[in-house]
Amino acid sequence: MAGEEAVAKLQTEINCPICLGILGDPVTIECGHNFCRFCIQHTWADLQDRFPCPVCRHPCKERHLWSNTQLGRMVDMAKHLQITVAKMKQQEQKRLCEKHNQALTLFCEDDLKLLCPLCTQPPDHQGHHVRPVEEAASHHRQKLRSYIEPLKKQLADLQKLLATQDRQQSELREKVEKQRVKLASEYESVLASIECEQAAVHSRLAAQEKHILQNLIANKAAFSDHISKLRALRKEMAETSVVSDVKLLMNIKGVLPRCENLEPPGVYCFQFSREEFSLPPQCSALQKIIQRFREEVTLDPETAHANLLVSEDKKSVTFVRKKQGVHRNPKGVADDPVVLGSEGFDCGRHYWEVQVDDKPEWAVGVCKDSLSKERKQPLLRQENRCWTIQLQDGDYVAHGPVPVTLVLQEMPRGIGIYLDYEMGHVSFYSLNDMSHIHSFRDTFSEVLKPYFYVGCDPKPLTIRALRD
């Protein structure tokens, strides 16, 4: 029994890990594992850069295969040993039935059990398919061998899949590196384009300033010369006016025209042409967003606070003082002067613009539609329900899950709002120069509506129409 186990272990060691058969023309690779020469060459056939070991996945740098002649001799010896053990098995005395002490010459296919002739008597195996051991062994040997090729094919397919994964990993690294180089090149190109455009704009500004300054200096010199002439003429008139009558009248003909035909030089008025800064094409994404996703947003009067007056076209809203006791709008969304948009967004991308001008207090953005049903608290103090930009007490604040104080270089006269529902983005832009102010990133699961906090000043808050 121990000899059979040793032969079985030896057979396991001389099997190829790829085809699971006995090694043929065994070769050793870089990591020390052994394979059939044909199997490892077939496995590496479609690879170029890296050649992973099918057993340990060690990346072999080259297709180096070393013939293992010593292992080949051991394989031949193992084959001979297997034949010897098989012959010894045939010579061994047949096993006996423990119950009847007779030779086990039959096999039950239903119970997969060896039997002696007495075991087949009723009732134990009555009606079962029983046949001789040699016939049953031949049948099951063929059945087991029929599994070898499918298993070998599955193994080969898996090896190919692993090789494909390795190849895809290498391709991914190459694509990422190419994209990184491309982005770096585009970034450098944008910087160079901006620097070039900046230099050109500064040059045009300097030339325009020089031209205007020359004209101003010339105009100023003309005025100075005319003033000098006026002073000299005034002195002459003063002296002439006190001479004798005869002398005065003798010279009057040459004096009067000089006083009556005085024409001062014209005032030079210049018009300073504004220089525009032209950004490269990569910076024009916002214009594409505006053109493609702009919405005709309107106000919903039913959600307006009692002190808010919505215009007839539902594009403008103003805070008005009302006497105490005026009935409050039952559908108003908050105690603050707030009104929502009529449109609700639960998918897609949308853009609209709000004109704030010089209002001292305002807030614009989006909020959850469910807020229109919750009126107990001021809407501005609701957390995780609004994503807005607010001006209050001279400070700009981005109100979202976590408030963020903003530092703006210039007071925006209008705000552009861009909503990407699926990506969970809400972005705000200054309409002064289309510069980015702030962006929120969140996950949206319900309808969002445009949100407008008007403040308590009489200046209107206006939604810019598409035609604007």
C-alpha positions as CSV (number, residue, x, y, z in Angstrom):
1,M,0.0,0.0,0.0
2,A,2.8,2.4,0.9
3,G,4.5,1.6,-2.5
4,E,1.3,2.5,-4.4
5,E,1.1,5.8,-2.6
6,A,4.7,6.5,-3.4
7,V,4.1,5.7,-7.1
8,A,1.0,8.0,-7.1
9,K,3.0,10.9,-5.5
10,L,5.8,10.4,-8.0
11,Q,3.3,10.4,-10.9
12,T,1.9,13.8,-9.6
13,E,5.4,15.2,-9.6
14,I,6.1,14.2,-13.2
15,N,2.8,15.7,-14.5
16,C,2.8,18.9,-16.5
17,P,0.9,21.7,-14.7
18,I,-0.6,22.8,-18.0
19,C,-1.8,19.6,-19.7
20,L,-1.9,17.5,-16.5
21,G,-0.3,14.7,-18.5
22,I,3.1,13.1,-18.0
23,L,5.9,15.6,-19.0
24,G,7.1,15.3,-22.6
25,D,10.4,16.8,-23.4
26,P,10.5,18.6,-20.0
27,V,11.9,22.1,-19.9
28,T,12.6,24.5,-17.0
29,I,11.8,28.2,-17.0
30,E,13.3,31.2,-15.1
31,C,11.4,30.6,-11.8
32,G,12.3,26.9,-11.7
33,H,9.0,25.3,-12.6
34,N,8.9,22.5,-15.3
35,F,6.6,22.1,-18.2
36,C,6.2,20.2,-21.5
37,R,8.1,22.1,-24.1
38,F,5.1,22.2,-26.4
39,C,2.7,23.3,-23.6
40,I,4.8,26.3,-22.4
41,Q,5.5,27.4,-26.0
42,H,1.8,27.3,-26.8
43,T,0.9,29.2,-23.7
44,W,3.4,32.0,-24.5
45,A,2.7,32.1,-28.2
46,D,0.7,35.4,-28.2
47,L,2.8,37.2,-25.5
48,Q,5.5,39.8,-26.3
49,D,6.8,41.8,-23.4
50,R,6.2,39.7,-20.3
51,F,6.0,35.9,-20.0
52,P,4.2,34.9,-16.7
53,C,4.8,31.5,-15.2
54,P,1.4,29.5,-15.3
55,V,2.1,28.3,-11.8
56,C,3.5,31.2,-9.7
57,R,2.8,34.1,-12.2
58,H,6.5,35.1,-12.0
59,P,7.1,37.5,-15.0
60,C,9.9,36.0,-17.0
61,K,11.6,38.6,-19.1
62,E,12.5,36.4,-22.0
63,R,11.4,33.1,-23.6
64,H,14.3,31.2,-22.1
65,L,13.7,27.4,-21.9
66,W,16.2,25.0,-20.4
67,S,16.0,21.3,-21.4
68,N,15.9,19.2,-18.2
69,T,17.4,15.9,-19.3
70,Q,17.7,14.6,-15.7
71,L,14.0,15.1,-15.2
72,G,13.4,13.4,-18.5
73,R,15.2,10.3,-17.3
74,M,13.2,10.4,-14.1
75,V,10.0,10.5,-16.1
76,D,11.1,7.4,-18.0
77,M,11.9,5.6,-14.8
78,A,8.5,6.6,-13.3
79,K,6.7,5.2,-16.4
80,H,8.6,1.9,-16.0
81,L,7.8,1.8,-12.3
82,Q,4.1,2.4,-13.0
83,I,4.1,-0.6,-15.4
84,T,5.8,-2.7,-12.8
85,V,3.3,-1.8,-10.1
86,A,0.5,-2.6,-12.5
87,K,1.9,-6.0,-13.1
88,M,2.3,-6.6,-9.4
89,K,-1.3,-5.6,-8.8
90,Q,-2.4,-8.2,-11.4
91,Q,-0.4,-10.9,-9.6
92,E,-1.8,-10.0,-6.2
93,Q,-4.5,-12.2,-4.8
94,K,-7.9,-10.8,-5.4
95,R,-9.6,-9.1,-2.4
96,L,-12.2,-11.1,-0.5
97,C,-15.6,-10.0,0.6
98,E,-15.6,-9.3,4.3
99,K,-19.1,-10.7,4.7
100,H,-18.9,-13.9,2.7
101,N,-15.1,-14.4,2.4
102,Q,-15.3,-14.8,-1.4
103,A,-13.5,-13.0,-4.2
104,L,-14.9,-9.6,-5.3
105,T,-15.6,-10.4,-8.9
106,L,-18.7,-8.2,-9.5
107,F,-19.5,-4.4,-9.3
108,C,-22.8,-2.7,-8.6
109,E,-23.3,0.3,-10.8
110,D,-26.2,1.7,-8.7
111,D,-24.3,1.6,-5.4
112,L,-20.8,1.9,-7.0
113,K,-19.7,-1.1,-4.8
114,L,-17.6,-4.2,-5.3
115,L,-19.5,-7.5,-4.7
116,C,-19.0,-11.2,-4.4
117,P,-21.5,-13.6,-6.1
118,L,-23.3,-14.1,-2.7
119,C,-23.8,-10.4,-2.3
120,T,-26.0,-10.3,-5.4
121,Q,-28.7,-12.5,-3.8
122,P,-31.9,-10.7,-2.7
123,P,-32.7,-8.4,-1.1
124,D,-29.6,-6.1,-0.9
125,H,-28.9,-5.5,-4.6
126,Q,-32.1,-6.8,-6.1
127,G,-32.9,-5.0,-9.4
128,H,-29.5,-3.3,-9.5
129,H,-27.1,-3.2,-12.6
130,V,-24.4,-5.6,-11.6
131,R,-21.5,-6.6,-14.0
132,P,-18.1,-8.2,-13.8
133,V,-15.2,-6.2,-12.3
134,E,-13.2,-6.2,-15.6
135,E,-16.1,-4.8,-17.6
136,A,-17.0,-2.2,-14.9
137,A,-13.3,-1.1,-14.6
138,S,-13.0,-0.8,-18.3
139,H,-16.2,1.3,-18.5
140,H,-15.1,3.7,-15.7
141,R,-11.6,3.9,-16.9
142,Q,-12.9,5.2,-20.3
143,K,-15.2,7.5,-18.5
144,L,-12.4,9.0,-16.4
145,R,-10.3,9.4,-19.5
146,S,-13.1,11.2,-21.2
147,Y,-12.8,13.9,-18.6
148,I,-9.1,14.5,-19.3
149,E,-9.5,16.4,-22.6
150,P,-12.3,18.7,-21.4
151,L,-10.3,19.5,-18.2
152,K,-7.2,20.0,-20.3
153,K,-9.2,22.4,-22.6
154,Q,-10.6,24.3,-19.6
155,L,-7.1,24.6,-18.1
156,A,-5.7,25.9,-21.4
157,D,-8.6,28.4,-21.7
158,L,-7.9,29.7,-18.2
159,Q,-4.2,30.0,-19.0
160,K,-5.1,32.1,-22.0
161,L,-7.5,34.2,-20.0
162,L,-4.7,34.9,-17.4
163,A,-2.3,35.7,-20.3
164,T,-5.0,38.1,-21.7
165,Q,-5.3,39.8,-18.3
166,D,-1.6,40.3,-18.1
167,R,-1.6,41.7,-21.6
168,Q,-4.5,44.1,-20.7
169,Q,-2.7,45.2,-17.6
170,S,0.3,46.1,-19.7
171,E,-1.9,47.9,-22.3
172,L,-3.6,49.8,-19.5
173,R,-0.2,51.1,-18.2
174,E,0.7,52.2,-21.8
175,K,-2.6,54.0,-22.4
176,V,-2.4,55.8,-19.0
177,E,1.1,56.9,-19.8
178,K,0.2,58.1,-23.2
179,Q,-2.8,60.0,-21.8
180,R,-0.6,61.5,-19.1
181,V,1.9,62.7,-21.7
182,K,-0.9,64.0,-24.0
183,L,-2.5,66.0,-21.1
184,A,0.9,67.4,-20.1
185,S,1.5,68.5,-23.7
186,E,-2.0,70.1,-23.9
187,Y,-1.4,71.8,-20.5
188,E,1.9,73.3,-21.7
189,S,0.2,74.4,-25.0
190,V,-2.6,76.1,-23.1
191,L,-0.1,77.9,-20.9
192,A,2.0,79.0,-23.9
193,S,-1.2,80.2,-25.7
194,I,-2.3,82.2,-22.7
195,E,1.1,83.8,-22.2
196,C,1.2,84.6,-25.9
197,E,-2.3,86.1,-25.8
198,Q,-1.5,88.1,-22.7
199,A,1.6,89.6,-24.3
200,A,-0.4,90.5,-27.4
201,V,-3.1,92.2,-25.4
202,H,-0.6,94.1,-23.3
203,S,1.2,95.2,-26.5
204,R,-2.1,96.5,-28.0
205,L,-3.0,98.3,-24.8
206,A,0.4,100.0,-24.7
207,A,0.1,101.1,-28.4
208,Q,-3.4,102.4,-27.8
209,E,-2.3,104.3,-24.7
210,K,0.7,105.8,-26.5
211,H,-1.5,107.0,-29.4
212,I,-4.1,108.5,-27.2
213,L,-1.5,110.2,-25.0
214,Q,0.2,111.8,-28.0
215,N,-3.2,113.3,-29.1
216,L,-3.9,114.5,-25.6
217,I,-0.5,116.2,-25.3
218,A,-1.0,117.9,-28.7
219,N,-4.5,119.1,-27.8
220,K,-3.2,120.4,-24.5
221,A,-0.4,122.4,-26.3
222,A,-3.1,123.9,-28.7
223,F,-5.1,125.1,-25.7
224,S,-2.0,126.5,-24.0
225,D,-1.1,128.4,-27.3
226,H,-4.7,129.7,-27.6
227,I,-4.7,130.9,-24.0
228,S,-1.4,132.8,-24.6
229,K,-3.0,134.5,-27.6
230,L,-6.1,135.5,-25.6
231,R,-3.9,137.0,-22.9
232,A,-2.0,139.0,-25.4
233,L,-5.2,140.2,-27.1
234,R,-6.8,141.1,-23.8
235,K,-3.8,143.3,-22.9
236,E,-3.8,144.9,-26.3
237,M,-7.6,145.6,-26.0
238,A,-7.1,147.1,-22.6
239,E,-4.4,149.5,-23.9
240,T,-6.3,150.5,-27.0
241,S,-9.5,151.2,-25.1
242,V,-7.8,154.1,-23.2
243,V,-6.3,156.0,-26.2
244,S,-7.8,159.2,-27.7
245,D,-11.0,159.0,-29.7
246,V,-9.3,159.8,-33.1
247,K,-6.6,157.2,-32.5
248,L,-9.1,154.6,-31.3
249,L,-11.3,154.9,-34.4
250,M,-8.3,155.0,-36.7
251,N,-7.3,151.4,-35.6
252,I,-10.8,150.0,-34.8
253,K,-11.0,148.3,-38.3
254,G,-8.1,146.0,-37.6
255,V,-8.9,145.4,-34.0
256,L,-12.5,144.3,-34.0
257,P,-12.2,141.2,-36.4
258,R,-9.4,139.8,-34.2
259,C,-11.8,139.8,-31.2
260,E,-14.9,138.6,-33.0
261,N,-13.3,135.7,-35.1
262,L,-11.6,133.9,-32.2
263,E,-12.1,130.2,-32.5
264,P,-10.7,128.0,-29.7
265,P,-9.2,124.6,-30.6
266,G,-11.5,121.6,-30.4
267,V,-11.5,119.3,-27.4
268,Y,-9.9,115.9,-28.2
269,C,-12.3,113.2,-27.0
270,F,-10.9,109.7,-27.2
271,Q,-12.7,106.4,-27.2
272,F,-10.8,103.6,-25.4
273,S,-11.5,100.3,-27.2
274,R,-11.8,97.4,-24.8
275,E,-9.3,94.6,-25.3
276,E,-10.8,91.1,-25.2
277,F,-8.8,88.1,-23.9
278,S,-9.2,85.2,-26.3
279,L,-8.7,81.9,-24.6
280,P,-7.6,78.7,-26.5
281,P,-10.3,76.2,-27.6
282,Q,-9.8,74.0,-24.5
283,C,-11.2,76.9,-22.3
284,S,-14.4,77.2,-24.2
285,A,-16.2,74.3,-22.5
286,L,-18.5,76.6,-20.6
287,Q,-19.8,78.2,-23.8
288,K,-20.7,74.7,-25.1
289,I,-22.5,74.0,-21.8
290,I,-24.5,77.2,-22.1
291,Q,-25.4,76.6,-25.7
292,R,-26.4,73.0,-25.3
293,F,-28.1,72.8,-21.8
294,R,-29.5,76.2,-21.2
295,E,-33.0,76.1,-19.7
296,E,-35.9,78.6,-19.9
297,V,-36.4,78.7,-16.1
298,T,-39.5,80.5,-14.6
299,L,-40.7,81.3,-11.1
300,D,-43.5,79.5,-9.4
301,P,-45.7,82.1,-7.7
302,E,-47.4,79.5,-5.5
303,T,-44.1,78.9,-3.7
304,A,-43.4,82.6,-3.1
305,H,-43.2,84.2,0.3
306,A,-46.1,86.6,1.0
307,N,-43.8,89.6,0.7
308,L,-42.5,88.6,-2.8
309,L,-44.0,90.0,-6.0
310,V,-43.5,87.8,-9.0
311,S,-43.7,89.5,-12.4
312,E,-46.2,88.5,-15.0
313,D,-43.6,86.8,-17.2
314,K,-42.5,84.9,-14.1
315,K,-38.9,86.0,-14.7
316,S,-38.4,88.6,-12.0
317,V,-39.2,88.8,-8.3
318,T,-39.1,91.8,-5.9
319,F,-39.5,92.1,-2.1
320,V,-42.3,94.5,-1.2
321,R,-43.4,95.8,2.2
322,K,-46.9,94.8,3.2
323,K,-49.1,95.8,6.1
324,Q,-49.4,93.5,9.1
325,G,-52.3,91.1,8.9
326,V,-51.8,90.3,5.1
327,H,-52.8,86.7,4.5
328,R,-49.7,84.5,4.1
329,N,-49.4,82.3,1.0
330,P,-50.3,78.8,2.3
331,K,-47.9,77.2,-0.3
332,G,-44.9,79.3,0.5
333,V,-41.8,77.2,1.1
334,A,-40.3,79.1,4.0
335,D,-40.5,82.0,6.5
336,D,-37.6,83.7,4.5
337,P,-38.3,85.7,1.3
338,V,-37.8,82.6,-1.0
339,V,-39.4,81.4,-4.2
340,L,-38.7,78.3,-6.2
341,G,-38.6,77.6,-9.9
342,S,-41.5,76.0,-11.7
343,E,-39.2,73.4,-13.3
344,G,-38.2,70.2,-11.5
345,F,-35.1,68.2,-12.6
346,D,-34.6,64.5,-11.8
347,C,-32.1,63.7,-14.6
348,G,-29.9,65.3,-17.3
349,R,-27.9,68.5,-17.4
350,H,-29.3,72.0,-17.1
351,Y,-28.0,75.6,-17.1
352,W,-29.6,78.9,-16.3
353,E,-28.5,82.5,-15.3
354,V,-29.7,84.9,-12.7
355,Q,-29.1,88.6,-12.7
356,V,-28.3,89.9,-9.2
357,D,-26.7,93.3,-10.1
358,D,-25.9,95.2,-6.9
359,K,-28.4,93.6,-4.5
360,P,-26.9,93.6,-1.0
361,E,-28.5,90.2,-0.1
362,W,-29.4,87.2,-2.3
363,A,-28.9,83.4,-2.7
364,V,-29.4,81.2,-5.8
365,G,-28.9,77.6,-6.5
366,V,-31.0,74.4,-6.3
367,C,-33.0,72.7,-3.5
368,K,-34.9,69.4,-3.0
369,D,-38.5,69.6,-4.0
370,S,-39.5,68.0,-0.7
371,L,-38.7,71.3,1.0
372,S,-41.9,72.8,-0.5
373,K,-43.8,70.5,1.9
374,E,-41.7,71.4,5.0
375,R,-42.4,74.9,6.2
376,K,-41.5,74.9,9.9
377,Q,-38.0,76.1,9.6
378,P,-36.4,78.9,7.4
379,L,-35.2,77.3,4.2
380,L,-31.7,78.9,4.4
381,R,-31.1,76.9,7.6
382,Q,-32.1,73.5,6.2
383,E,-29.1,71.2,6.0
384,N,-28.5,68.7,3.2
385,R,-31.5,70.1,1.3
386,C,-30.0,73.1,-0.6
387,W,-26.9,73.8,-2.7
388,T,-26.6,77.6,-3.1
389,I,-24.3,80.6,-3.4
390,Q,-25.3,83.4,-0.9
391,L,-24.4,87.0,-0.3
392,Q,-25.3,88.2,3.2
393,D,-23.7,90.9,5.3
394,G,-21.1,91.4,2.6
395,D,-19.8,87.8,2.7
396,Y,-20.1,85.2,0.0
397,V,-20.9,81.7,1.3
398,A,-21.4,78.4,-0.5
399,H,-24.2,76.7,1.4
400,G,-24.3,72.9,1.1
401,P,-23.8,70.0,3.5
402,V,-20.8,72.0,4.9
403,P,-20.8,75.9,4.5
404,V,-17.7,77.3,2.7
405,T,-16.7,81.0,2.9
406,L,-15.8,82.3,-0.6
407,V,-13.2,84.9,-1.5
408,L,-14.2,86.6,-4.8
409,Q,-11.9,89.1,-6.6
410,E,-14.9,91.0,-8.0
411,M,-18.6,91.3,-7.1
412,P,-20.6,89.2,-9.6
413,R,-23.4,91.0,-11.4
414,G,-25.0,87.7,-12.4
415,I,-24.7,84.0,-11.6
416,G,-24.7,81.1,-14.0
417,I,-25.9,77.8,-12.4
418,Y,-25.0,74.4,-14.0
419,L,-26.6,71.2,-12.7
420,D,-25.5,67.7,-13.8
421,Y,-28.0,65.4,-12.0
422,E,-26.4,62.0,-12.8
423,M,-22.8,63.2,-11.9
424,G,-24.1,64.9,-8.8
425,H,-22.5,68.3,-9.7
426,V,-23.8,71.8,-9.1
427,S,-21.5,74.6,-10.3
428,F,-21.7,78.4,-10.2
429,Y,-20.1,80.9,-12.5
430,S,-19.7,84.7,-12.5
431,L,-21.3,86.3,-15.5
432,N,-18.8,89.2,-15.3
433,D,-16.1,87.1,-17.0
434,M,-17.6,83.5,-16.9
435,S,-15.1,82.6,-14.2
436,H,-15.8,79.6,-11.9
437,I,-16.9,80.4,-8.4
438,H,-17.6,77.1,-6.7
439,S,-18.8,73.5,-7.3
440,F,-20.7,71.1,-5.1
441,R,-20.4,67.3,-5.5
442,D,-23.2,65.2,-4.0
443,T,-25.6,62.3,-4.8
444,F,-29.1,63.3,-5.8
445,S,-32.1,61.0,-5.4
446,E,-35.2,63.2,-5.7
447,V,-36.4,66.1,-7.8
448,L,-34.4,69.3,-7.6
449,K,-35.8,72.8,-8.2
450,P,-34.2,76.2,-8.9
451,Y,-34.0,78.2,-5.6
452,F,-34.1,82.0,-5.2
453,Y,-33.6,83.8,-1.9
454,V,-34.5,87.5,-2.6
455,G,-33.5,89.3,0.6
456,C,-35.5,92.2,2.1
457,D,-34.3,95.0,-0.2
458,P,-36.5,96.4,-3.0
459,K,-34.1,95.6,-5.8
460,P,-35.3,92.8,-8.1
461,L,-33.8,89.3,-8.7
462,T,-34.2,88.4,-12.4
463,I,-33.8,85.2,-14.4
464,R,-32.1,85.9,-17.7
465,A,-34.2,84.8,-20.7
466,L,-32.7,82.6,-23.4
467,R,-32.8,85.5,-25.9
468,D,-30.5,87.5,-23.5
